[in-house]
């Protein structure tokens, strides 16, 4: 049995549970419980506050954890970064009142900066040779300048809408964060094998994101042109049809390229094109 800590509630909780489910690991509904087990995989889930997860993993209370990279960097516990998961993306940035003229980082010398991430900000200012007062605030950091508690803030930014609402502007992007899988250093052999199986499943899910499985019919004499157009994990799969002179082509295409590829294929005579969702891509 391996134990994984995830956020008890919020967006990362939902996305973590969804990832586990897509990887074939269903977790019993236990919103009022601290621990929940899976019947599909030798794993149990420990529900914690996000800022407690790095410490729990470092102590070995949990073998693994899914948490934002920002929390890993802030807490700075001894954990291993096992895999970046690609969801929960955001950045931690410095912001100042929009009425201020911002000449560069030297602006922050002697200023008071409010943040929930004092360790990350302290390291950044030290690296850049900036001397500022860092004030730690738990929550509602964005209102600190308007009520006179600080001259600037250092906080999580997603769309930037909250900054605009509070009369602030983003001036320095310091850390880009996303959900990551962290592990206790020196896992035993059995748990390393389970971690390997888990990563195998996660990667299969990730590879399928934004990909479509496309089937189409094409005259034999157009196959060479189609191969020039189409990508493939190795190359497109080509199967002869019962109808003389025609073949079926099967290929995986990134959704971003889907319509342009289909238009090119139609132009060379492709017919009966089917586009299917792709659930897993295993290599």
C-alpha positions as CSV (number, residue, x, y, z in Angstrom):
1,X,0.0,0.0,0.0
2,X,1.2,3.5,-0.9
3,X,-0.3,6.7,0.6
4,X,-0.8,9.9,-1.4
5,X,-1.7,13.2,0.1
6,X,-4.0,15.5,-1.8
7,X,-5.7,18.8,-1.1
8,X,-8.8,18.3,1.1
9,X,-11.0,20.7,-0.9
10,X,-10.8,23.2,-3.8
11,X,-9.8,23.0,-7.4
12,X,-6.7,20.9,-6.9
13,X,-8.7,18.4,-5.0
14,X,-11.1,18.0,-7.9
15,X,-8.4,17.8,-10.5
16,X,-6.4,15.3,-8.5
17,X,-9.4,13.0,-8.0
18,X,-10.1,13.3,-11.7
19,X,-6.6,12.4,-12.6
20,X,-6.7,9.3,-10.3
21,X,-10.0,8.3,-11.8
22,X,-8.7,8.6,-15.4
23,X,-5.7,6.5,-14.3
24,X,-8.1,3.7,-13.3
25,X,-8.0,4.5,-9.6
26,X,-11.4,5.2,-8.0
27,X,-11.5,6.6,-4.5
28,X,-14.5,6.1,-2.2
29,X,-16.4,9.2,-1.3
30,X,-15.0,10.4,2.0
31,X,-15.4,14.2,2.3
32,X,-15.7,13.8,6.1
33,X,-12.8,11.3,6.4
34,X,-9.1,11.9,6.6
35,X,-8.2,8.7,4.7
36,X,-9.8,6.9,1.8
37,X,-8.8,3.7,0.1
38,X,-9.1,2.5,-3.5
39,X,-10.3,-0.9,-4.5
40,X,-8.5,-0.7,-7.9
41,X,-5.0,0.0,-6.8
42,X,-3.0,-0.5,-3.6
43,X,-3.2,3.2,-2.6
44,X,-4.9,5.3,0.0
45,X,-5.6,9.0,-0.1
46,X,-4.8,11.3,2.8
47,X,-6.8,14.6,2.7
48,X,-4.8,17.6,4.0
49,X,-4.5,21.4,3.6
50,X,-2.3,22.2,0.6
51,X,0.4,23.9,2.7
52,X,0.6,20.8,5.0
53,X,1.3,18.4,2.1
54,X,5.1,19.0,1.6
55,X,5.8,18.5,5.3
56,X,3.6,15.3,5.4
57,X,5.6,13.9,2.5
58,X,9.0,15.0,3.9
59,X,8.1,13.2,7.2
60,X,6.9,10.1,5.5
61,X,3.4,10.5,6.8
62,X,2.4,10.3,3.1
63,X,4.6,8.6,0.5
64,X,3.4,10.9,-2.3
65,X,1.6,14.2,-2.6
66,X,-0.1,16.2,-5.2
67,X,0.4,19.9,-4.5
68,X,1.2,23.2,-6.2
69,X,4.9,23.8,-7.0
70,X,4.5,27.1,-5.2
71,X,3.8,25.3,-1.9
72,X,6.8,23.0,-2.4
73,X,9.1,26.0,-3.1
74,X,7.7,28.0,-0.1
75,X,8.0,25.2,2.5
76,X,11.3,24.0,1.1
77,X,11.1,20.5,2.8
78,X,13.2,17.6,1.7
79,X,11.0,16.0,-1.0
80,X,11.6,14.6,-4.4
81,X,9.8,16.2,-7.4
82,X,8.5,13.0,-9.2
83,X,6.5,14.5,-12.0
84,X,4.9,17.8,-13.2
85,X,1.2,17.2,-13.8
86,X,0.2,20.1,-16.1
87,X,-2.9,21.3,-14.3
88,X,-3.4,24.0,-11.7
89,X,-1.2,26.4,-13.6
90,X,-0.6,29.9,-12.2
91,X,2.2,32.3,-11.4
92,X,3.4,34.2,-8.3
93,X,4.0,37.8,-9.2
94,X,4.9,41.2,-7.7
95,X,2.2,43.8,-8.2
96,X,2.1,47.5,-7.4
97,X,-0.7,50.2,-7.5
98,X,-1.6,50.9,-11.1
99,X,-1.0,54.6,-10.5
100,X,2.6,54.0,-9.7
101,X,5.4,54.4,-12.2
102,X,7.5,51.2,-12.2
103,X,11.1,51.7,-13.2
104,X,12.3,48.2,-12.5
105,X,13.1,46.0,-9.5
106,X,14.9,48.8,-7.7
107,X,11.4,50.2,-7.1
108,X,11.1,47.7,-4.2
109,X,14.1,48.9,-2.2
110,X,12.7,50.2,1.1
111,X,9.1,49.2,0.2
112,X,6.7,47.1,2.3
113,X,5.6,44.0,0.4
114,X,2.7,41.9,1.6
115,X,2.6,38.2,0.7
116,X,1.6,34.7,1.8
117,X,4.9,33.4,0.3
118,X,7.6,35.2,2.3
119,X,10.3,32.5,1.8
120,X,10.0,32.6,-2.0
121,X,10.0,36.4,-2.1
122,X,12.9,36.6,0.4
123,X,15.1,34.3,-1.8
124,X,14.1,36.3,-4.9
125,X,15.0,39.7,-3.4
126,X,18.2,38.3,-2.0
127,X,19.2,37.0,-5.4
128,X,18.4,40.4,-7.0
129,X,20.1,42.5,-4.3
130,X,16.8,44.2,-3.2
131,X,16.3,45.4,0.4
132,X,12.6,45.4,1.2
133,X,10.3,44.8,4.2
134,X,8.4,41.6,3.7
135,X,5.1,41.3,5.6
136,X,3.4,37.9,5.8
137,X,-0.3,38.0,5.4
138,X,-2.6,34.9,5.4
139,X,-5.3,35.6,2.8
140,X,-6.7,38.8,1.1
141,X,-3.2,39.9,0.2
142,X,-4.5,42.0,-2.7
143,X,-6.2,44.5,-0.4
144,X,-3.0,45.3,1.6
145,X,-2.0,48.4,-0.5
146,X,-5.4,50.0,-0.5
147,X,-5.8,49.8,3.3
148,X,-2.2,51.1,3.9
149,X,-0.7,47.8,5.1
150,X,1.8,47.6,2.2
151,X,3.2,49.4,-0.8
152,X,3.0,46.3,-3.0
153,X,2.1,42.6,-3.0
154,X,3.5,39.3,-4.0
155,X,0.7,36.8,-4.7
156,X,-0.7,34.1,-7.0
157,X,-2.0,35.4,-10.3
158,X,-4.1,33.4,-12.8
159,X,-6.1,35.7,-15.1
160,X,-5.1,39.0,-13.4
161,X,-8.7,40.0,-12.8
162,X,-8.3,40.2,-9.0
163,X,-5.4,42.6,-9.4
164,X,-7.3,44.9,-11.7
165,X,-10.3,44.9,-9.4
166,X,-8.0,46.0,-6.5
167,X,-6.3,48.7,-8.5
168,X,-3.0,46.8,-9.0
169,X,-0.8,46.0,-11.9
170,X,1.5,43.0,-12.3
171,X,5.1,44.1,-12.8
172,X,7.4,41.0,-12.2
173,X,6.6,37.3,-12.7
174,X,8.7,35.5,-10.2
175,X,7.6,31.8,-10.2
176,X,5.5,29.8,-12.6
177,X,3.6,27.0,-10.8
178,X,1.5,24.0,-11.5
179,X,0.4,20.8,-9.7
180,X,3.3,18.4,-9.1
181,X,3.7,14.9,-7.8
182,X,6.2,14.8,-4.9
183,X,7.6,11.8,-3.1
184,X,9.3,10.9,0.1
185,X,13.1,10.6,-0.5
186,X,14.3,7.0,-0.2
187,X,11.1,5.1,-0.8
188,X,11.5,1.4,-0.4
189,X,11.7,-0.9,-3.4
190,X,8.1,-2.0,-3.3
191,X,6.8,1.6,-3.1
192,X,9.1,2.7,-5.8
193,X,7.5,0.0,-8.0
194,X,4.1,1.3,-7.2
195,X,5.2,4.9,-7.9
196,X,6.5,3.7,-11.3
197,X,3.1,2.1,-12.1
198,X,1.3,5.3,-11.0
199,X,3.6,7.4,-13.3
200,X,3.0,5.0,-16.2
201,X,-0.7,5.5,-15.8
202,X,-0.5,9.3,-15.4
203,X,1.7,9.7,-18.5
204,X,-0.7,7.6,-20.6
205,X,-3.5,10.0,-19.5
206,X,-1.4,13.1,-20.2
207,X,-0.4,11.9,-23.7
208,X,-4.0,11.6,-24.7
209,X,-4.9,15.1,-23.7
210,X,-5.8,17.3,-26.7
211,X,-5.3,14.3,-29.2
212,X,-7.9,12.9,-31.6
213,X,-8.0,9.5,-33.4
214,X,-8.8,10.1,-37.0
215,X,-9.9,7.5,-39.6
216,X,-10.4,8.3,-43.3
217,X,-10.7,6.7,-46.7
218,X,-8.4,7.7,-49.5
219,X,-7.5,6.6,-53.1
220,X,-4.3,4.5,-53.2
221,X,-2.6,7.0,-55.5
222,X,-2.9,9.7,-52.9
223,X,-1.4,7.8,-50.0
224,X,2.1,9.3,-50.4
225,X,0.6,12.9,-50.3
226,X,-1.4,12.0,-47.2
227,X,1.7,10.7,-45.4
228,X,3.4,14.0,-46.0
229,X,0.4,15.8,-44.4
230,X,-0.2,13.5,-41.5
231,X,1.8,13.0,-38.2
232,X,1.9,9.7,-36.4
233,X,3.4,8.0,-33.4
234,X,5.6,6.2,-35.9
235,X,3.7,6.6,-39.1
236,X,0.0,6.5,-40.2
237,X,-1.6,3.0,-40.2
238,X,-2.8,2.1,-43.8
239,X,-5.2,-0.7,-44.4
240,X,-6.6,-1.7,-47.9
241,X,-10.4,-1.5,-48.3
242,X,-12.5,-4.1,-50.1
243,X,-13.3,-1.4,-52.7
244,X,-10.6,-1.6,-55.4
245,X,-8.2,1.3,-55.4
246,X,-9.0,2.6,-51.9
247,X,-7.4,2.4,-48.4
248,X,-8.2,3.4,-44.9
249,X,-5.8,5.5,-42.9
250,X,-5.7,5.7,-39.1
251,X,-3.8,8.3,-37.3
252,X,-3.6,10.3,-34.1
253,X,-3.7,14.1,-34.5
254,X,-3.2,17.0,-32.1
255,X,-6.5,18.8,-31.7
256,X,-4.8,22.1,-32.4
257,X,-3.9,20.9,-35.9
258,X,-7.0,18.9,-36.5
259,X,-9.0,21.2,-38.8
260,X,-6.1,22.3,-40.9
261,X,-5.0,18.6,-41.5
262,X,-8.6,17.6,-42.4
263,X,-8.9,20.5,-44.9
264,X,-5.6,19.4,-46.5
265,X,-6.7,15.8,-46.7
266,X,-10.1,16.7,-48.2
267,X,-8.2,18.7,-50.8
268,X,-6.4,15.5,-52.0
269,X,-9.6,13.4,-52.1
270,X,-10.1,12.0,-48.5
271,X,-13.6,10.9,-47.8
272,X,-15.7,9.4,-44.9
273,X,-13.5,11.1,-42.2
274,X,-14.2,10.0,-38.6
275,X,-12.8,11.9,-35.6
276,X,-12.9,10.1,-32.3
277,X,-11.9,11.0,-28.7
278,X,-8.7,9.4,-27.4
279,X,-8.8,8.2,-23.8
280,X,-5.3,6.8,-23.2
281,X,-2.1,6.7,-25.2
282,X,0.2,4.0,-24.0
283,X,3.8,3.6,-25.2
